[in-house]
Structure formats: structure tokens, C-alpha cells
Amino acid sequence: MSNLIPTYRLQSFARPEQEPVEVFFLDEHTHSAGPPLGVPYRGNYYKIGICLRGTAELKANLETYRIEPGSLMLITPHIIKEWTSFSPDHDSLSVFFTPEFITTRNHIPVDNFQFLENATRHVLPLTTAEADSITASMRLLQQKFQAPHPYRHQVIKSLINSLLYEVVGLYDQQRAALQATQTRSQQVTAEFKHLVNAHCTTERSVQFYAGRLCITPKHLTETVKQATGKTAGEWIEEAVMLEAKALLQNGQLTVAQVADLLHFADQSAFSRFFRNSLGLSPTAYKQAG
């Protein structure tokens, strides 16, 4: 079945015989046996990357991004992503790291780390000067990642921390500029999508999201429909289904446990929701994996 959503660990980037991996640098010369392309998946790691040349297309949760030279990529563990296309000449620089690597025995500012968790846009277009600055930082990180040193991990952590400061500044600057030009409807839709990504595992009613946005459910539905072509209810259902598919691929979880994690009244209610949306039961979906 093509729509299964596995979860990959950062170890999948390295050779099986290597020691556990907490950080990994991928450059234009590296060939990795990481997660397969063209299928949705989730990872247990963060990624910061810069596109050097060529193009690609990324689906992150329910958004689709086109990646071009100078695009900054911010990928977090909780999102479900799918790389749908790469041009033959695509190259990028990317650093991957686990939450444990960046927080264990390291004084990373809490606000920096929370920024990654709360990012609502996962691809940012940069100016030439901005892209050059990020690329220079990534090249230095690449150099230190590849060079032996008695304090190699500490050096890499420090450089990732500096990179985070650069990225936070660019992200906040673009967010402020975007908010200044958005219409009220666009702002409401963007805030709604952010809320759905944050709360879809516990809240499935349009009324909840309308209440958080201080508008009526009818107004929210009409606004989102006008901006995206889909109703608020359809966005919520698609987000819940993405999460359900990912959870069902966890071999340690039963269907009943998935239903509980998604805050359905019981397994029967979850099964009805899943079957109505996908056309087959969660048990059949889980067995197909």
C-alpha cells in the first residue's frame, strides 16, 4: 500500500555496523541510505538544510513547498514529510540531529529549541546574501563534522547553536514581513492551520478552533474554504488521518491504543472515522504494513 507512513531513526543514515548516530551531515558528495524518497514518513530527528542547486518538492503535513537554490529547510520530528520530486541536478547541505544530541549536556537556550518545535513554515526563500551566510555556516559545520577532534561533539553542538540563532533571526524577519502583507482572511487561515497541527490529536471540532480564533464556526469554515478550497472540517480530518496512519505503523501500538492516543471515545468510533475517510478499517491498514 503506497500510503503507509513509517517512522525512521537517524541511524538509518549510517551503516548498520556504526555506533548509534545522534548527528549527521549530508552534503553534495554524500550518498546515504536514509529514508526512501517518494513516500510519506516521519523521523526522530531535526534537520536544517540549504538548497545549493536544482529544485525539489516537499510535502510537510498538509502543506506543499517548492525548494529552489537558496531555500532554507526546517524539518522537525513531529511533522509527516514526503519528498515528491528532485531535479537531476539537485544538491543541498543538511545537518540532522536528534533532540538528545542538542540538549544533553549542552546549554542550548530553551527559546532556540522551542523555535524548531513551533515553526509553522518549513521552507523559507532566502536572499542571495542570506543564503550565502547560511551556506558559509553550513560549510564550517561540514568541515568540523568530518574532522577528528577530541571535543568534536562539543564543537558541533556549538556550531549548531550558532546556526539556530541565524535561522531564528531569518524566520522571525520573514514572519513579520508576511504578517504585514496578509489579509485578515489569510491570517486566520494560517493561524487555523497552525492550531490544527498542534491540536488535531485531541480536538476535532470546528467549534474548538473557531473559539481559539474568537470567530464563529461558520465564519471559520467560509474563510478557510475561500482561502484553500477545503473546509475547516476537511483540514481537521486530513490532519487526524495523517497522524492516525503514522501511529498505526508503530508495531508496539494496538488499534485501541491508537484510538486512545487520538482521544476517540472508543475503538469503534475511531474505526468508523478511519473507514469513512480512507475506505478501509484501521486494522486492515495496519495489517497491510
C-alpha positions in Angstrom: 0.0 0.0 0.0 1.6 3.3 -1.1 0.2 5.5 1.7 1.8 3.8 4.7 3.8 6.2 7.0 6.8 4.6 8.8 9.0 6.4 11.3 12.7 6.4 10.6 15.6 6.9 13.1 18.7 8.9 12.3 20.6 5.7 12.5 19.1 4.9 9.0 21.5 7.4 7.5 24.6 5.5 8.7 25.9 2.0 8.1 24.3 -0.6 10.4 27.7 -1.5 12.0 28.3 2.1 13.1 27.7 3.2 16.6 24.4 5.0 17.3 24.0 8.2 15.4 22.9 11.5 17.1 24.1 13.9 14.4 24.7 13.5 10.7 25.8 15.9 8.0 24.7 15.4 4.4 26.5 17.2 1.6 26.5 17.1 -2.2 29.1 14.3 -2.2 27.4 12.1 0.4 25.3 9.1 -0.7 23.1 7.9 2.2 20.8 5.0 2.6 18.3 7.2 4.5 14.6 7.1 4.3 13.2 6.3 0.8 12.0 9.1 -1.4 8.6 9.5 -2.8 6.7 8.1 0.2 5.4 9.9 3.4 7.4 9.2 6.6 8.3 10.6 10.0 11.8 10.9 11.5 13.1 11.1 15.1 15.4 14.0 14.2 15.6 17.7 13.3 17.0 18.9 10.0 18.3 22.3 8.9 19.3 22.4 5.2 20.1 24.9 2.4 19.5 24.1 -1.3 22.6 24.8 -3.4 21.2 24.0 -6.9 18.4 22.3 -8.6 14.8 22.0 -7.4 12.7 19.7 -5.2 9.2 19.4 -3.9 8.4 18.7 -0.2 5.1 17.9 1.5 5.2 18.7 5.2 2.0 17.7 7.0 -0.7 19.2 4.7 1.5 21.9 3.0 3.4 21.6 -0.2 6.7 23.5 -0.7 8.8 24.1 -3.8 12.5 24.1 -3.0 14.9 26.2 -5.2 18.5 27.4 -4.8 18.7 29.5 -1.6 15.7 27.7 0.1 16.2 27.1 3.8 14.6 23.8 5.0 13.5 23.3 8.6 12.3 19.8 9.4 11.1 18.7 12.8 10.3 15.2 14.2 6.6 15.7 14.7 5.8 16.5 11.0 5.0 14.0 8.4 7.0 14.7 5.3 7.2 13.4 1.7 9.8 14.3 -0.9 7.7 14.1 -4.1 10.3 15.2 -6.7 14.0 16.1 -7.2 15.6 17.6 -10.3 18.6 15.6 -11.6 21.0 18.4 -10.5 19.6 18.9 -7.0 22.2 19.4 -4.3 22.0 20.7 -0.7 23.8 20.9 2.6 21.9 19.5 5.6 22.6 18.8 9.2 20.4 16.3 11.1 20.4 15.9 14.8 18.3 14.2 17.5 16.7 16.1 20.4 19.0 14.2 22.7 22.2 15.4 20.9 21.3 19.1 21.0 20.0 19.1 24.6 22.1 16.6 26.6 24.9 18.2 28.5 24.6 21.3 26.4 23.4 24.8 27.2 21.2 25.4 24.2 18.8 28.2 25.0 15.3 26.9 25.5 13.8 29.5 23.2 16.1 28.3 20.4 15.0 24.8 20.8 11.3 25.6 21.1 11.5 27.7 17.9 12.1 24.5 15.9 9.2 22.8 17.6 6.8 25.7 16.9 7.9 26.5 13.3 4.9 26.7 11.1 6.7 27.2 7.8 9.2 24.5 6.8 10.8 26.1 3.7 11.9 29.7 3.6 13.2 31.5 0.4 16.4 33.5 1.2 18.0 36.4 -0.5 21.4 35.8 -2.1 23.2 37.4 0.9 21.2 35.4 3.4 21.7 32.1 1.5 25.5 32.8 1.3 25.6 33.4 5.1 23.8 30.2 5.9 25.9 28.3 3.4 29.1 29.6 5.0 27.9 28.4 8.4 26.9 25.0 7.0 30.3 24.6 5.3 32.1 25.3 8.6 29.8 22.8 10.3 30.6 20.3 7.4 34.3 20.8 8.0 34.1 20.2 11.7 31.8 17.2 11.3 34.3 15.5 9.1 37.5 16.3 11.1 38.6 14.3 14.1 38.9 16.3 17.3 38.9 15.3 21.0 36.0 17.7 21.6 34.3 17.1 18.2 30.7 16.7 19.6 31.0 19.9 21.7 32.3 21.9 18.7 29.4 20.6 16.5 26.9 21.4 19.2 28.2 24.9 19.5 28.1 25.4 15.7 24.5 24.1 15.6 23.6 26.6 18.3 25.1 29.4 16.3 23.2 28.2 13.2 20.0 28.2 15.2 20.5 31.9 16.1 20.9 32.7 12.4 17.8 30.7 11.4 15.6 32.2 14.2 16.5 35.7 13.1 15.7 35.0 9.4 12.4 33.2 10.4 11.2 36.0 12.6 12.1 38.6 10.0 10.1 36.8 7.3 7.2 36.1 9.6 6.9 39.8 10.4 7.0 40.8 6.8 4.4 38.2 5.8 2.0 39.2 8.5 2.3 42.8 7.4 1.1 42.0 3.9 -1.5 39.3 4.7 -5.2 39.9 4.6 -7.3 39.2 7.6 -8.6 36.0 5.9 -5.1 34.8 5.2 -4.0 35.4 8.8 -7.0 33.5 10.1 -6.3 30.6 7.8 -2.6 30.5 8.7 -3.4 30.6 12.4 -6.0 27.9 11.9 -3.5 25.6 10.2 -1.0 26.1 13.0 -3.7 25.2 15.6 -4.7 22.1 13.7 -1.1 20.8 13.5 -0.8 21.5 17.3 -4.1 20.1 18.5 -5.6 17.7 15.9 -4.7 14.6 18.1 -7.0 15.9 20.9 -9.5 18.3 19.2 -11.6 17.5 16.1 -14.4 20.0 16.2 -14.5 23.2 14.1 -16.0 24.9 17.2 -12.8 24.4 19.2 -10.7 26.1 16.6 -13.2 28.9 16.0 -13.2 29.5 19.7 -9.4 29.8 19.9 -9.6 32.3 17.0 -12.5 34.2 18.5 -14.8 33.8 15.5 -17.8 31.7 14.7 -17.5 28.2 13.3 -19.5 29.3 10.2 -17.1 32.2 9.6 -14.0 30.0 10.1 -15.4 27.4 7.6 -16.1 30.0 5.0 -12.8 31.8 5.4 -10.7 28.6 5.2 -12.8 27.3 2.2 -12.2 30.6 0.3 -8.5 30.6 1.0 -7.7 26.9 0.4 -10.6 25.3 -1.4 -11.2 23.0 1.5 -13.4 23.5 4.6 -12.1 23.7 8.1 -13.6 20.3 8.8 -11.8 18.7 5.9 -8.5 20.2 7.0 -9.0 18.7 10.5 -10.0 15.3 9.1 -6.9 15.1 6.9 -4.6 16.1 9.8 -6.1 13.5 12.0 -5.8 10.8 9.3 -2.2 11.6 8.7 -1.5 11.2 12.4 -3.6 8.0 12.6 -1.7 6.5 9.7 1.7 7.3 11.3 0.6 5.8 14.7 -0.8 2.7 13.1 2.6 1.9 11.6 4.0 1.6 15.2 4.1 -2.1 15.7 4.0 -1.6 19.5 0.6 0.1 19.4 -2.7 -1.7 19.0 -5.7 -0.1 17.2 -7.3 0.5 20.6 -4.2 2.3 21.8 -4.1 4.5 18.7 -7.8 5.3 19.2 -7.0 6.3 22.8 -4.0 8.4 21.8 -6.2 10.3 19.3 -8.8 10.8 22.0 -11.6 8.9 20.3 -14.4 7.7 22.6 -13.5 4.1 21.9 -12.0 1.9 19.2 -15.4 1.6 17.3 -15.6 5.4 17.0 -12.1 5.5 15.6 -12.7 2.7 13.2 -15.8 4.4 11.8 -13.9 7.7 11.4 -11.0 5.9 9.7 -13.2 3.8 7.4 -15.3 6.7 6.3 -12.2 8.7 5.4 -10.0 6.0 3.8 -12.4 3.3 2.8 -10.9 0.5 4.9 -10.6 -0.3 8.6 -7.6 0.7 10.7 -6.9 -3.0 11.4 -6.7 -3.7 7.6 -4.5 -0.7 7.2 -2.2 -1.8 10.0 -2.0 -5.4 8.6 -1.1 -4.1 5.1 2.0 -2.5 6.6 
